[in-house]
Amino acid sequence: TNDDVHNNVIAKNDGVTNHSPFTDENGKPYTGYQVGVADTGNNDQVHDNAVSSSDGAFGPLVTPGGEFLAPIDIQTYPPIDSHVHGNQYNGAPTNPPYSG
């Protein structure tokens, strides 16, 4: 709660490595979960972060029944009143929510 995540550089270039079974907030299964920043708090600030991957490790891709990949996740366990802006994925603006 009231956390700030800003001006970070997050990089992963060895593909999707987290393949354990997971479920979303509605109990729907995913075969893996991998994100750069996951926010589950209240009134958090997530801004001006640079997330990158040369091989799609962070998507953005959300495929029900498949892997959940996202630079920033505020969907799986939605926070209350989060402020997410000014983030980049591979140099392009990116902010959730994402869809497959």
C-alpha positions in Angstrom: 0.0 0.0 0.0 1.2 3.5 -1.0 4.3 2.0 -2.7 6.2 3.7 -5.5 7.8 1.7 -8.4 9.4 4.1 -10.7 12.5 4.7 -12.9 13.5 1.0 -12.9 15.0 -0.9 -15.8 13.7 -4.5 -15.9 15.1 -6.9 -18.6 14.8 -10.6 -19.3 16.2 -12.2 -22.4 15.9 -15.9 -21.7 12.3 -16.5 -22.8 9.4 -17.6 -20.7 10.7 -19.7 -17.8 7.8 -19.6 -15.4 5.5 -22.5 -16.5 3.8 -23.6 -13.3 0.0 -23.7 -13.4 -1.7 -20.5 -12.1 -5.2 -19.1 -11.9 -6.6 -15.6 -12.3 -8.9 -13.9 -9.9 -11.9 -15.8 -11.5 -10.2 -19.2 -11.1 -9.4 -19.5 -14.9 -6.2 -21.5 -15.4 -3.0 -20.2 -17.0 0.0 -22.4 -17.9 2.5 -19.8 -16.7 2.8 -16.3 -15.2 5.7 -13.9 -16.0 5.6 -10.1 -15.6 8.1 -7.3 -15.1 6.1 -5.5 -12.3 3.1 -6.9 -10.5 1.0 -4.5 -8.4 -1.4 -5.8 -5.8 -1.4 -2.9 -3.3 -3.6 0.1 -2.7 -2.8 3.6 -4.0 0.5 2.4 -5.5 2.4 4.4 -8.1 4.0 2.5 -11.1 5.5 5.0 -13.5 8.4 5.7 -15.8 9.8 2.1 -15.8 11.5 0.6 -18.8 10.7 -3.1 -19.3 12.4 -5.0 -22.1 12.8 -8.5 -23.6 14.4 -9.5 -26.9 12.3 -12.7 -26.9 8.9 -11.9 -25.7 9.4 -12.9 -22.0 7.0 -10.2 -20.9 4.5 -10.3 -23.8 2.4 -8.3 -23.6 0.1 -11.3 -24.1 -2.7 -12.6 -22.0 -4.1 -15.8 -23.4 -6.7 -17.6 -21.3 -5.5 -21.2 -20.8 -2.1 -20.1 -22.0 0.7 -18.1 -20.5 0.1 -14.7 -18.9 2.9 -12.4 -20.0 2.9 -8.7 -19.3 5.4 -5.9 -18.7 3.1 -4.7 -15.9 0.3 -6.6 -14.2 -2.5 -4.9 -12.3 -5.1 -7.4 -13.6 -4.5 -10.7 -11.8 -5.1 -9.3 -8.3 -6.4 -5.8 -9.0 -5.1 -3.1 -6.7 -7.3 -0.3 -5.4 -6.6 3.2 -6.9 -3.3 2.4 -8.6 -1.6 5.0 -10.7 0.2 3.4 -13.7 1.6 5.7 -16.4 4.7 6.6 -18.4 6.0 3.0 -18.7 7.7 1.5 -21.7 8.0 -2.0 -23.1 10.9 -2.4 -25.6 10.9 1.4 -26.0 7.2 1.8 -26.8 4.6 3.1 -24.3 2.8 0.3 -22.4 0.2 0.3 -19.7 -2.3 -2.4 -18.7 -4.7 -3.9 -19.2 -3.5 -6.2 -22.0 -5.4 -8.7 -24.1 -4.3 -11.7 -26.2 
